[in-house]
Amino acid sequence: MHIIKKMSEKKFFAFAFPFSILFIFGFLLVTACGKDEAKKAEAAKSPQSEKFCVSDTLKNMIQLGAVTTENVEDLLQVGGEVTFNQDKVVRVMPPASGQVSEVKVNLGDYVERGKVLATMKSTEIVGNANDQRSAQADINIYKKNMDAIEASFKNGMASEKDYLNSKQDYEKALSNSARASEYGKIYGSSDANGMLSIKAPVSGFVVEKKIAQGSYIRPDNADNLFTIGNVDEVWVMANIFETDISRVKLGYEAEITTIAYPDRKFHGKIDKLGDMLDPLNKALKVRIRLQNDNRLLKPEMFTNITIKNTEGTKALVVPASAIIFDYGKNYVIIYRDKCDVEVREVSILKTLGDKTYLTSGVKTGEQVVTRNELLIYNAFKQ
């Protein structure tokens, strides 16, 4: 029995051994095929660099952009409004009381320095004109008296005291005349009838007009008659909320857009930070100064403001149009010459406007394809 059992085991082993070999070979074959399919799928998802030449036709269809290293920008979006440059705004105050005879300008008119804005009749002007005439008459009288006494004094017919008194009277007359003339200059152009011309002290636009023909200006009036402003340079006042105050500093660049000109961008710089929060909206006022070309920006316009902070860390930068997204990964096309082109995976930090910041994948100075890059990318996948 023992012999028969051994013979049976040998027969089973002889039968099972070839079957095991076949099973293992089949398993390895299936595994190898699976790996080949996985490699093919991966190759389809992640194109590899290989020898590739760009045709002349395709070369004329693409554009290139350089890889640079720049400070990472931090953009802050806030609202604000346009105001006058207060350094270039003049308020015309009433020089005297009286009644307005004529207003010669309208709101929004551009006026040159010295232009007559309005005329008014004033009893103060009449009084000043009388004072000037009286002072001039006194000058003539005291001058003749002083000359006569001086001649007598030289001939021994008058005392020195008489001469000095006559000279003092003459000097007082000169002083009174000078004072009346200075008042006349303050009042501006006037005549004996009490008509006063109110003139523009600077060139600019009439942005406020608070009088009309027939208006009476009281002696205690402290309000201005006109406001003239120069809008060649304006201010934009931005509202910075408390959480963003640390992100704003003097000298930061700002980009301004308006509802009136949605496709137009205006550029300026922050030149002043407020010291206190606005009690109404709890925001810090920040002033942006900018040139107002063609006077497009008008006071009281609402604006959208983008403040740029470029004091952050440095990063690699490529044009945003160069990025290709495929199967959850980002790529760029590196171009050296028409037969030296490479598809390279990159890691994106963030995209701001037309710039994309990268953490890896490219080097400063390399050229990337920024237009029709998909044509080259798809050619690599074929």
Disulfide bonds with the S-S distance in Angstrom:
Cys53-Cys339 2.03
